Amino acid sequence: MDVAICIPARLNSSRFPKKVLADLGGKTVLQRVFERAISAVKTGNVIILCDSSAVHDAAVNFGAPVIDTPETCVSGTERIASVLDKIRGDFIINIQGDEPFFDTDIIGKIVAKSRTSNAHIFTPVYKLDSVDDLLDSNRVKVVRGHNGRALYFSRSTIPFVRDEENVSKWLKWTDFYGHVGIYGYRRKVLENYTNLVPGKLESAEKLEQLRFLESGYAIDTVETLRPSLGIDTPKDLTKANALLANIQSSA
């Protein structure tokens, strides 16, 4: 299987503009993500997809292959689909440009799962272990079937425990899962992306993966470690620098 890793990098995120170019231990956040992706697959087929000259120039400066994409793309998936003809590979993995600490083992797990499953899309999940996680609308939750297939994604707390009014006890009733924003797509899925109509669920939740569920695509999940830290705000960047310094001092 010919695998390509794409890192969509948007310059002006609404909550933290230019975060992919922010300094993280002497390198940009984007460079940290790129280098981690390279270490995960040990291949040169890792590409940064950018929407601006600033991101393009930064990526070229640290030696990354770059493809320019339209500024109008509203999601990483759309950004990949817009330049799919320039991407080599029959299995495409989408890694967020603001996840410098993602679990590198998950890439191999996703590829392995794609070889034994007939699903169209593959994505990591992890068990939630605190009430704060359950109630945090920024932490996306996913409900899975017995076979690990995703049934629904939401910013709300799902599933809902009807017979327990005290939310602090919900974790005793069932397993709750959070979603990691990494996707593995079969190429044909992305080739058909422009034919998919954005649905009401995607519009309401602001979750791009719901477009696929609404259109009848099967999404398999792969369990992974709890993500250590994504960078969505300047506060997260401060935490990330502290985490990186701790990792480097322990190495």
ZINOR-V629320 format. One line per field, one symbol per residue. ss: DSSP state (@ for helix, = for strand, . for the rest). phi: phi as a letter, one per 20 degrees, with the letter a starting at -180 (. if undefined). burial: b if it has 16 or more other C-alpha atoms within 10 Angstrom, else e. Layout:
ss=???
phi=???
burial=???
//
This chain:
ss=..=======.........@@@.==..==@@@@@@@@@@@@@....=====..@@@@@@@@@...====.......@@@@@@@.@@@....=====.........@@@@@@@@@@@@....=======...@@@@@.....====....======............@@@@@@....==========@@@@@.@@@....@@@@@@...@@@@@@....=====..........@@@@@@@@@@@@@@@@@.
phi=.edddddfcefdffebgmffdffcmncfgffffffffgffdlbeeccedddbfffgfffffdnefccecffffdbfffffffcgfddepdcddddffcdfdfffffffffffffeddefeccbecbfecbfgffeefeefdcddegenffeadbeefcfeefecfeffdffeebedceddfdcddfgffffegfeeegdfffffelcfffffffenfededcfbfgffadddcgfffffffffffffffef
burial=eebbbbbbbbbeeeebebbbbbbbeeebbbbbbbebbbebbeeebbbbbbbbeebbebbeeeebebbbbeeeeeebbbbbbbeeeebebebbbbbbbbbbbbbeebbebbbebbeeeebbbbbbbbbbeeeebbeeeebbbbbbeeeebbebbbbbbbbeeeeeeeeeebeeeeebbbbbbbbbbbbebbeebeeeeeeebbeeeeebbbbbbbeeebbbbbbbebbebbbbeeeebeebeebeeeeeeee
//
